[in-house]
Amino acid sequence: MEKKITVLCVHSEKDFKKQGKTITKLAKKQGLIAITNRLSLFINKPCRRWWFARKDSEVLISVEYGLIDGEAISFLTNEVST
């Protein structure tokens, strides 16, 4: 059974970076390129936007406005939150 990945409650720069690494690893496993608007900036706004593109064709496959951290993890793990 695969390990369930949960969205971190981001309160520090360390959590922020850890969650970013998790999203990047998940994308890489699926053959996607993860693109974000904030790599290391953590200033009272712990959420960033993510876009995903296919690695082979470099075609953007995620929504136009981007997905915030929690939505990105759900998108990559195919989990629907209620």
Long-range contacts (C-beta under 8 A, 24 or more apart in sequence): 5-73, 5-77, 6-73, 7-69, 7-70, 7-73, 10-46, 10-47, 10-69, 11-46, 12-42, 13-40, 13-42, 15-46, 16-42, 16-46, 19-69, 20-48, 20-69, 22-73, 23-50, 23-69, 23-72, 23-73, 23-76, 26-73, 26-76, 26-77, 27-52, 27-76, 30-76, 31-55, 31-56, 32-61, 32-76, 33-58, 34-72, 37-66, 52-76
